[in-house]
Each structure stands twice: as C-alpha cells, then as structure tokens.
Amino acid sequence: MVNTNRLIFIPFSFLLFPCLALANKTAVQFELKTTVNYRDSDTYRFPITFPFPPEALPVGDLNAFQETVDAGRHFEISNISLKGAWKIAAKWQLLFKLDAIDLYDRNPTSQDQNVDLDVFTLRYGTKAIAKRPTKSTQYYLQLGKFEKFERQNDRHLQSYGLVSTTFNRFEDAGIELGIDLGSQFYAKASLTTGNPVFIRDPNALAGDNGIDAQMPPFENPDPELKSGIVVLYDAEIEHFDLSKNAELGLALGYRGQADDNSWQQDIMLWGYQRELATERNLHGTFYGADLDILNAGGFSLPFKGNKKQDVGVNYWLYWQEFSLFAQYVNQDLAGLTRVGQELELSYQFALPFSFTMAGKPLIKNITPALRYSTLATDFSGAGGYPAPSVSWDWQKIDIGFNVDFPYRTKLTLEYAINKFETKFGTQDNNELLVSVNWRYRW
C-alpha cells in the first residue's frame, strides 16, 4: 500500500495555490521541538494460547508471549518536531506539524515511517478553545489532517492515559465545521476518513506486531522489540478517503468564564459513527486493521456486524494555576463494548526561593500532575485470540511533574502504574519516563 502521509499531503498541497492568490501579506511562525528521554520499563511476560507453529517462535520457547516492548533502561531521542502557522489572510490560516524519528508514535510497528506529517490544515475563521473562549458569534471551517475535537491538547505529562491512547491519540483527515453561538454555546461537525482500529501498548513504545521478520516462511524470529501488552485503539490514518466508511462526528458544548477571567470551564457532549472496513492495510505490518484485527486468522473476538460508535463527554476547568480535564467514553466496536474514564489534575507554582543564571531564574515554575484512567470491557479475548490483553479491565495511574527552565526548556519526570485483570490475577507493567523538551521559535 502507498504511504499515507504522501497521499494526504499531495491533494492538500494544491490548496497552497489558491491561498497564494488570496495572500496580500503573509505572516509565518515556526517552532522546532526536540525531545530526549530516559526510559526504565518493567519486565512483564504473559503466555498466550494461540497455536503458533514451533518455527514461528524463538528457539527454546514452547508458546508465544505478550511481553514488555523493550524492558530495562534506555536513553533515546524520541522526536524532533517542526510545526508552523501561516497567516495567509485576515481569516485564512495554514497549520502544519512534521515529526521526525517519532519513536513513541511510530505505529503500528517500529517499521513505520520515520517522518510523519501529523497536521496539515487549511482553516478559515477562528477556532475557540476551552482556555480561550470567544466573546462573539463566529465560525470556522477546516480541511486537512487535524486533531479530533474531543482530544486533550494540553496534557501536562508526556505520556498518554488509557482513554487518550485508545480513542483520540492520533489525528484524522477530512472536513470540520465549528460554530460559536456567542460566548457560551457551540457546535461542531466533522466528516473524516476515520482512524483504523489496531493494537498497541499504552506505555511509551507501541510494540512490534506483524513485522517483516514475523512473516512466513518462519525462521524462529526473536524481534528486538516485543509485542507489548496491547489494547485495541484508533491508530494513525494512512490515506484520505471520504467516499467509503467515512466517519461522522458531532459535538455540542457549553463554555463559562469569570468576568475577571480567573477561571474558565467547558463541557462538551460528542459522538462519532462509521462502518468498519473488512480490512485496512497499514504501513509496517502485514496484519490488517479494522475487522481483520478483530478476527485474527479465525481466532476471533466475539464481534457482530461492522458498526463503530463512540459517544462521550469532556470537561475542562482552568482556575488560576489549577487545571482539570475529565473524559468519559462509551464505545460499541462491532458489538464489543468498552467504557473509558480519564481524569487529569495539575497545578503550576513558583518556588518560594530562586536560583539565577545569567540574570534569569534557573527554575521558572514547577507543575505537578496526576492522571487516572480506566478501560473496562464486556467481552473476552481468552478463547485463543493472540492478544488476550485487549479484553482485560485496565487501570493506569500516571504521576509526575514538570520543571520549566529558561530558554524554553522543560524537564518532565513521570511514573506510569498499570494494573490489569488477567486469568492469573491482577498484574502490572510499570514504566519510568524522564523527558527533556527544548523549543525554539522564530
């Protein structure tokens, strides 16, 4: 299959020509971001009953395992990102974000693209957000590749919770319309390609499933990166197509704020619906997405039909230096029902004392953050399905803090506590992640 990002970029690149015709005066802003990580992942190994032939297993193994993607201690550069905003005219804007390396978002496997066009959006009008609500009636229309409207775009940790990983981690491609009815009520609608359903580990690395080394004829493959303890989730799109299996999204919301802007809040009801494809091909794996990943070579999950429907509610609260984000999602995935809940709390404060360097405070502020997320299922994956973890009830706690230094440098230290219910009882697969982010803007 031809790579997605090219298929997405080529048709949208033609949008530049009418934009150039519209532009009397251009203003372009860029931001370069580099992320370096130290990762310490616990070791977890769970035997599965799927009947792989002996030649498909590492030498000496009698059965396959789900296991930690890359256990142990590692230093790695996880991403180099370039994003920009081009103000073409008074109400026209072109937004883009290009990632290189993209180690933690590389999906479905490590053989995915090393360069990814995350965002490429032509927007007309102004898009209000929870922290910056509008004070008048306005609308926006955007076309391209963009984030889902229920996604939390101001996470206070580098990691993702179970809900954000499972339902809205990656961007979609299509058309979105939003209308603000004054300063309080708003509505959004979208028609998009729809993210393919696949599998990944909720910790930093997605895991390798269906890579070239695992293709028949088998020669006892033993990949460096393992399968991971995976969940079913909405993966990265790899094409732009609204002609079949397109996803319809709708949202209604209410925003409120204090007269002195000391607090803002936003509550949004939202939903998506589309039909799952029989199979969708993904770059980097010979496994198919959508219904094909649910079937898994005849050892199927108990799905029925092809309807995919997500409904949920979001709540944002910003009160001076305190912020809260909550999300609830109920999903019907071809008859497989899942419920996800996520809550993130954070508070930013300055130290009561300061160290200086070159006349500037060495530490600008510190932001502790706590995220709690759960994923509950009503189906079983124990009947021979090769990734039984997709049916486990799961709890994840992410706790950490950010330290902001001068020159747009941030240190994030966090620890992920995973608890899931298996046939062997409650198990865990925890991970320490330290991230250093450096940004440069011009």
C-alpha positions in Angstrom: 0.0 0.0 0.0 1.2 3.5 -0.8 2.2 5.5 2.2 -0.5 7.7 3.8 1.3 10.9 4.5 2.1 11.3 0.8 -1.5 10.6 -0.1 -2.6 13.1 2.5 -0.1 15.8 1.6 -0.4 15.7 -2.2 -4.1 16.7 -2.5 -3.8 19.3 0.3 -0.7 20.8 -1.2 -2.8 22.1 -4.1 -4.6 24.2 -1.5 -1.5 26.4 -1.4 -2.1 27.8 -4.9 -5.5 29.5 -4.1 -4.0 30.5 -0.8 -1.2 32.3 -2.5 -3.7 34.1 -4.7 -5.5 35.3 -1.6 -2.4 36.5 0.3 -1.6 40.2 0.3 0.6 39.9 3.3 1.9 36.7 4.9 3.0 36.0 8.5 4.6 32.7 9.3 5.6 31.3 12.7 7.7 28.2 13.3 8.5 26.1 16.3 11.2 23.4 16.5 11.0 20.9 19.4 13.4 18.2 20.3 12.6 15.5 22.9 15.2 13.3 24.6 14.1 10.6 27.0 15.4 8.2 29.7 13.0 5.2 30.0 13.0 2.4 32.5 10.4 -0.2 31.6 9.4 -3.1 33.9 9.7 -6.7 32.6 6.4 -8.5 32.1 5.8 -11.7 30.2 2.4 -13.4 29.7 2.0 -16.8 27.9 -0.8 -17.0 25.3 -2.6 -20.0 23.9 -2.6 -19.0 20.2 -1.3 -22.1 18.3 1.8 -20.7 16.6 3.9 -23.3 14.9 7.3 -24.0 16.6 9.2 -22.4 13.7 7.3 -19.1 14.4 8.6 -18.9 18.0 12.1 -18.0 19.3 14.4 -21.0 19.7 13.6 -22.8 23.0 10.1 -21.3 23.5 7.1 -23.7 23.6 4.5 -21.0 23.2 4.2 -17.3 22.4 4.1 -14.5 24.9 2.7 -11.0 25.3 5.6 -9.1 26.9 7.0 -5.6 27.6 8.1 -4.0 24.3 11.6 -3.0 25.4 12.3 -3.8 29.1 15.1 -2.2 31.0 16.8 1.2 31.0 17.3 3.2 27.8 18.4 6.7 26.7 16.7 7.7 23.4 15.8 10.7 21.2 12.1 10.2 20.8 11.2 13.0 18.5 12.2 16.1 16.5 9.1 18.2 15.6 8.7 21.2 13.4 5.3 23.0 13.4 4.2 26.2 11.8 1.3 28.6 11.3 1.0 30.7 8.2 -1.5 33.5 8.4 -2.3 33.8 4.7 -5.0 36.5 5.0 -7.2 38.0 7.7 -9.3 34.8 8.2 -7.2 32.2 6.4 -4.5 30.1 8.1 -2.4 27.1 7.1 -1.2 24.9 10.0 1.3 22.1 9.8 3.3 19.8 12.1 6.1 17.5 10.8 7.6 14.8 13.1 11.0 13.1 12.6 12.1 9.9 14.4 8.7 9.9 16.2 9.7 6.9 18.2 6.8 6.8 20.6 4.1 7.4 18.0 5.6 5.1 15.4 2.8 2.8 14.6 1.7 0.1 14.0 5.3 -1.1 14.4 8.9 0.2 14.6 8.9 -0.3 10.8 6.5 2.6 10.4 7.7 5.9 8.8 10.4 7.8 10.5 8.9 11.1 9.2 5.3 11.8 9.7 3.1 14.7 8.7 0.9 15.0 11.8 -1.0 18.1 10.9 -1.7 19.8 7.6 -4.8 22.0 7.9 -6.2 24.9 5.9 -8.6 26.8 8.2 -11.0 29.7 7.6 -12.2 31.6 10.6 -11.2 31.4 14.3 -11.4 28.2 16.4 -12.0 28.9 20.1 -10.8 26.5 22.8 -11.7 26.0 26.4 -9.0 28.2 27.8 -9.5 31.0 25.3 -13.3 31.2 24.7 -14.7 33.6 22.2 -17.0 36.6 23.1 -18.9 36.8 19.9 -20.7 34.6 17.4 -18.3 33.2 14.9 -17.5 30.0 12.9 -14.6 28.2 11.4 -14.2 25.6 8.6 -11.1 23.5 8.2 -9.9 20.9 5.7 -6.9 18.6 6.0 -5.4 16.5 8.7 -6.2 17.7 12.3 -6.7 16.5 15.8 -10.1 15.3 17.0 -12.2 17.9 18.7 -12.5 16.0 22.0 -8.8 15.4 22.4 -6.9 17.0 25.3 -4.3 19.1 23.6 -2.7 20.5 26.8 -1.6 17.3 28.5 0.7 18.0 31.5 2.7 14.8 31.1 4.5 13.4 28.1 2.6 10.1 28.4 -1.0 9.3 27.5 -3.8 7.9 29.6 -5.8 4.8 28.6 -8.6 6.9 27.2 -6.5 9.3 25.2 -4.4 6.4 23.8 -7.4 4.3 22.9 -9.8 6.8 21.4 -8.2 10.0 20.3 -4.4 10.0 20.4 -3.9 10.4 16.6 -5.2 13.0 14.1 -7.9 12.3 11.5 -8.3 13.7 8.0 -11.3 15.3 6.4 -13.6 18.4 6.9 -14.7 20.0 10.2 -17.1 22.9 10.8 -17.5 24.7 14.1 -19.9 27.4 15.2 -19.7 29.5 18.4 -23.1 31.0 19.4 -21.9 33.9 21.4 -19.6 33.2 24.3 -21.3 30.2 25.8 -22.8 27.6 23.4 -21.1 26.0 20.4 -21.5 23.1 18.0 -19.0 21.1 15.8 -19.4 18.6 13.0 -16.9 16.6 11.0 -16.7 14.2 8.1 -13.4 12.3 8.2 -11.6 9.2 7.0 -11.8 7.5 10.4 -8.8 6.1 12.2 -8.2 2.4 11.6 -8.6 0.1 14.6 -5.4 -1.7 15.5 -3.3 -2.7 18.6 -0.6 -1.0 20.7 0.9 -0.9 24.2 -0.3 2.1 26.2 3.2 2.8 27.6 5.8 4.7 25.6 6.6 2.2 22.8 3.8 0.8 20.7 5.3 -2.7 20.2 6.1 -4.8 17.1 3.2 -6.9 15.7 3.3 -8.3 12.2 6.7 -7.0 11.2 8.7 -8.5 8.2 10.7 -10.8 10.4 7.5 -12.5 11.6 6.2 -13.3 8.1 6.2 -16.9 6.8 8.3 -18.8 6.0 9.2 -18.7 9.7 12.8 -18.9 10.9 12.3 -18.7 14.6 12.1 -14.9 14.8 13.0 -13.2 18.0 12.5 -9.4 17.4 14.4 -6.9 19.5 11.1 -5.1 20.3 8.3 -7.4 21.6 4.6 -7.3 21.1 3.7 -5.2 24.1 0.7 -5.6 26.4 -1.7 -4.2 23.9 -5.2 -2.6 23.7 -7.4 -2.0 20.7 -7.1 1.6 19.7 -7.7 4.2 16.9 -4.4 4.2 15.1 -2.8 6.7 12.7 -4.6 7.2 9.4 -2.7 6.3 6.2 -4.9 7.6 3.5 -7.5 10.3 2.7 -10.9 8.9 1.6 -14.3 10.2 2.3 -16.0 8.0 -0.3 -16.5 4.9 1.8 -16.5 4.1 5.5 -16.3 7.8 6.3 -16.8 8.8 10.0 -19.4 11.4 11.0 -18.7 13.3 14.2 -20.9 15.7 16.1 -20.4 17.8 19.3 -22.4 20.2 21.4 -20.8 22.3 24.1 -21.1 25.0 26.8 -18.4 27.4 28.0 -18.4 29.6 31.0 -15.9 32.0 32.5 -15.5 34.5 35.3 -15.8 38.2 34.5 -12.2 38.7 35.5 -11.0 35.6 33.6 -9.8 34.0 36.8 -11.5 30.7 35.7 -12.9 29.1 32.5 -14.8 25.9 32.1 -16.0 23.9 29.1 -18.3 20.9 28.9 -18.8 19.0 25.6 -21.0 16.1 24.5 -19.7 14.4 21.4 -20.0 11.3 19.3 -18.7 9.5 16.2 -20.0 6.8 13.9 -18.7 4.8 10.9 -18.7 1.4 9.4 -15.6 -0.7 9.9 -13.8 -1.9 6.8 -13.3 -5.7 6.2 -9.6 -4.9 6.2 -7.4 -1.8 6.1 -3.7 -2.1 5.3 -1.1 -0.3 7.5 2.5 0.5 6.7 5.0 -1.6 8.7 2.8 -4.6 9.4 1.2 -7.4 7.4 -1.7 -7.5 10.0 -4.9 -5.8 8.7 -6.8 -3.2 10.7 -10.5 -2.8 11.5 -12.4 -6.1 11.3 -9.3 -8.0 10.2 -7.6 -7.3 13.6 -10.7 -8.4 15.4 -10.8 -11.7 13.5 -7.1 -12.6 13.8 -6.9 -15.6 11.4 -10.1 -17.2 12.6 -9.4 -16.9 16.3 -11.9 -14.2 16.6 -13.1 -11.8 19.3 -16.9 -12.1 19.6 -17.8 -9.2 17.4 -21.0 -8.8 15.4 -21.6 -6.5 12.4 -19.4 -3.7 11.4 -20.7 -0.6 13.3 -18.2 1.5 15.2 -19.8 4.1 17.5 -18.2 6.3 20.2 -20.1 8.7 22.5 -18.6 10.7 25.3 -18.4 13.8 27.4 -15.5 16.1 28.2 -15.0 18.6 31.0 -12.2 21.3 31.2 -11.7 23.6 34.2 -9.0 26.3 34.4 -8.9 28.1 37.7 -5.8 30.4 38.0 -2.9 27.9 38.2 -5.0 24.8 38.6 -6.4 22.8 35.7 -8.7 19.7 35.5 -9.5 17.6 32.5 -12.1 14.7 32.6 -13.3 12.5 29.8 -15.8 9.6 29.6 -16.2 7.4 26.5 -18.6 4.6 25.7 -17.7 2.6 22.6 -19.6 0.0 20.6 -16.9 -1.7 18.4 -18.8 -4.1 16.2 -20.7 -5.3 19.3 -17.7 -5.2 21.6 -18.5 -2.7 24.3 -15.8 -0.7 26.1 -16.1 2.1 28.7 -13.2 4.5 29.3 -12.7 7.2 32.0 -9.9 9.6 32.4 -9.1 12.4 34.9 -6.0 14.7 34.9 -5.2 17.3 37.6 -2.3 19.7 37.6 -1.2 22.9 39.5 1.6 25.2 38.5 3.5 27.1 41.2 6.7 29.1 41.5 9.4 28.3 44.1 9.5 30.5 47.2 13.2 30.9 46.5 15.1 31.3 43.3 18.5 30.4 41.8 19.7 32.6 38.9 21.8 32.0 35.9 22.8 34.9 33.6 20.4 37.1 35.4 17.4 34.7 34.9 15.7 32.4 37.4 17.1 28.9 36.9 13.7 27.4 37.6 10.7 29.3 36.3 8.0 27.1 37.8 7.1 23.5 38.7 3.8 21.8 37.7 2.9 18.5 39.5 0.3 16.4 37.6 -1.7 13.3 38.3 -3.7 11.3 35.7 -6.1 8.4 36.5 -7.6 6.4 33.7 -9.6 3.2 33.3 -10.7 0.9 30.5 -13.4 -1.7 31.1 -14.6 -4.3 28.6 -17.6 -6.6 28.4 -16.1 -9.2 26.1 -13.5 -12.0 26.4 -10.3 -12.5 24.4 -9.2 -15.7 26.2 -10.5 -18.1 23.6 -7.3 -18.4 21.5 -7.2 -14.8 20.4 -3.5 -14.0 20.1 -3.7 -10.8 22.2 -5.9 -11.5 25.2 -5.0 -8.2 26.8 -7.4 -6.4 24.6 -10.3 -7.7 26.8 -8.7 -7.1 30.2 -10.1 -4.5 32.6 -7.3 -1.9 33.0 -6.3 0.9 35.3 -3.5 3.3 34.7 -2.1 6.0 37.1 0.4 8.5 35.7 2.1 10.7 38.3 4.8 13.2 37.7 5.9 16.8 37.5 7.3 19.4 35.0 10.1 21.8 35.7 10.3 24.8 33.4 13.7 26.3 32.8 14.7 29.4 30.9 15.2 29.2 27.1 12.0 27.1 26.6 13.5 24.0 28.2 11.3 21.6 30.2 12.1 18.5 32.3 9.2 16.0 32.8 9.6 13.2 35.3 6.7 10.7 35.5 5.9 7.1 36.5 3.2 5.0 35.0 1.4 2.4 37.1 -0.5 -0.1 35.1 -2.9 -2.6 36.7 -4.9 -5.2 34.6 -7.0 -8.2 35.4 -5.7 -11.4 33.9 -6.6 -15.1 34.4 -3.6 -15.1 36.7 -5.0 -12.3 38.8 -4.0 -8.6 38.9 -0.8 -7.9 37.1 1.3 -4.8 36.3 3.6 -3.4 33.7 5.0 -0.1 35.0 7.4 2.4 33.5 9.5 5.4 34.5 9.9 8.1 31.8 12.1 11.2 32.0 11.8 13.7 29.2 13.7 16.9 28.3 12.0 19.1 25.8 13.7 22.1 24.1 11.8 24.5 21.9 13.0 27.2 19.5 10.6 29.7 17.9 11.0 32.1 15.1 
